[in-house]
Amino acid sequence: MSNNTERKVIQWLATGEVGESSRTMALWLTWKTKTEWCSVPHDPDDLNRCIKLLNAVPELRARLKDMAKLGPVWKRLVEKWDLIEVAYINEAGIDWCKKRSAPHTYELMRELIDGPKASA
């Protein structure tokens, strides 16, 4: 990562709307630092913060697939990230500018987070 990218990430960590999943993304994509909480975005609100990070530091978007190294849930999420992000933006808008709920996005996320269901 360039010094400029690192500065942007530090600025975002200090002043941005930071949650556990977006912090996980920032630290892993910038410095390959894995923390004990290593959180994934669990709902559209978490996703919103992750998208805001990627918008604030666009250089990280090119490395998004690296999140898959943090486990199977991250792998499933980043494989469908574009789909989830478009669904959220269409449904609620960045920073909830369209409306305060995103049930379709939440459903997509839960399917990926919960993973394949075992056959009974």
C-alpha positions as CSV (number, residue, x, y, z in Angstrom):
1,M,0.0,0.0,0.0
2,S,1.2,3.5,-0.8
3,N,1.8,6.0,2.0
4,N,-1.1,8.1,0.5
5,T,-3.5,5.1,0.9
6,E,-2.3,4.5,4.4
7,R,-2.9,8.1,5.3
8,K,-6.4,7.9,3.9
9,V,-7.1,4.8,5.9
10,I,-5.8,6.4,9.1
11,Q,-7.9,9.5,8.5
12,W,-10.9,7.3,7.9
13,L,-10.3,5.3,11.1
14,A,-10.0,8.6,13.0
15,T,-12.9,10.4,11.6
16,G,-15.1,8.1,9.6
17,E,-18.2,6.1,10.6
18,V,-16.3,3.0,11.7
19,G,-17.8,-0.3,12.7
20,E,-16.2,-3.6,13.5
21,S,-16.6,-5.0,10.0
22,S,-15.4,-1.9,8.2
23,R,-12.4,-1.7,10.7
24,T,-11.6,-5.3,9.9
25,M,-11.6,-4.4,6.2
26,A,-9.4,-1.3,6.7
27,L,-6.8,-3.1,8.8
28,W,-6.7,-6.3,6.6
29,L,-6.7,-4.6,3.2
30,T,-4.1,-2.0,4.3
31,W,-1.7,-3.8,6.6
32,K,-2.8,-7.5,6.6
33,T,-3.6,-7.0,10.3
34,K,-6.1,-9.5,11.6
35,T,-7.7,-8.7,14.9
36,E,-9.3,-10.9,17.5
37,W,-12.8,-9.7,16.5
38,C,-12.3,-10.0,12.7
39,S,-16.0,-9.1,12.1
40,V,-18.1,-9.4,8.9
41,P,-20.9,-7.1,8.0
42,H,-24.0,-8.7,9.5
43,D,-26.7,-6.3,8.2
44,P,-27.2,-3.4,5.8
45,D,-26.0,-0.9,8.4
46,D,-22.7,-2.7,8.7
47,L,-22.5,-2.9,4.9
48,N,-23.1,0.8,4.6
49,R,-20.1,1.5,6.7
50,C,-18.0,-0.9,4.6
51,I,-19.1,0.8,1.4
52,K,-18.3,4.2,2.9
53,L,-14.8,3.0,3.6
54,L,-14.4,1.8,0.0
55,N,-15.7,5.1,-1.2
56,A,-13.3,7.1,1.1
57,V,-10.3,4.9,0.1
58,P,-11.1,3.6,-3.4
59,E,-7.7,1.9,-3.6
60,L,-8.9,-0.8,-1.2
61,R,-11.7,-1.9,-3.6
62,A,-9.2,-3.5,-5.9
63,R,-8.0,-5.7,-3.0
64,L,-11.5,-6.6,-1.7
65,K,-11.1,-10.2,-2.8
66,D,-8.3,-10.5,-0.2
67,M,-11.0,-10.5,2.5
68,A,-11.7,-14.1,1.5
69,K,-8.5,-15.1,3.3
70,L,-10.2,-14.2,6.6
71,G,-12.7,-17.1,6.4
72,P,-15.6,-18.7,4.6
73,V,-18.1,-16.1,5.4
74,W,-15.9,-13.3,4.1
75,K,-15.3,-15.4,1.1
76,R,-19.0,-15.8,0.3
77,L,-19.6,-12.1,0.9
78,V,-16.8,-10.8,-1.4
79,E,-17.7,-13.3,-4.1
80,K,-21.2,-11.6,-4.3
81,W,-20.1,-8.1,-3.1
82,D,-21.0,-6.3,-6.3
83,L,-24.5,-7.8,-6.2
84,I,-25.0,-7.0,-2.5
85,E,-23.7,-3.4,-2.9
86,V,-25.9,-2.7,-5.9
87,A,-28.9,-4.1,-4.1
88,Y,-28.2,-1.9,-1.1
89,I,-27.6,1.2,-3.1
90,N,-30.8,0.6,-5.2
91,E,-32.8,-0.2,-2.1
92,A,-31.6,2.3,0.5
93,G,-28.9,4.5,-1.0
94,I,-25.5,5.3,0.4
95,D,-25.9,6.4,4.0
96,W,-29.6,5.6,3.9
97,C,-30.4,8.5,1.6
98,K,-33.4,6.8,0.0
99,K,-35.0,5.0,3.0
100,R,-34.1,3.5,6.4
101,S,-34.7,-0.2,5.6
102,A,-33.2,-2.6,3.1
103,P,-35.0,-6.0,3.6
104,H,-33.9,-7.4,0.2
105,T,-30.2,-6.6,0.9
106,Y,-30.6,-8.1,4.4
107,E,-32.0,-11.3,3.0
108,L,-29.1,-11.6,0.5
109,M,-26.6,-11.0,3.2
110,R,-28.1,-13.5,5.6
111,E,-28.1,-16.2,2.9
112,L,-24.4,-15.7,2.4
113,I,-23.5,-15.3,6.0
114,D,-25.5,-18.3,7.1
115,G,-24.0,-20.4,4.3
116,P,-25.3,-23.5,2.6
117,K,-27.9,-25.3,4.6
118,A,-27.3,-29.0,5.5
119,S,-29.8,-31.4,4.0
120,A,-32.0,-33.1,6.5
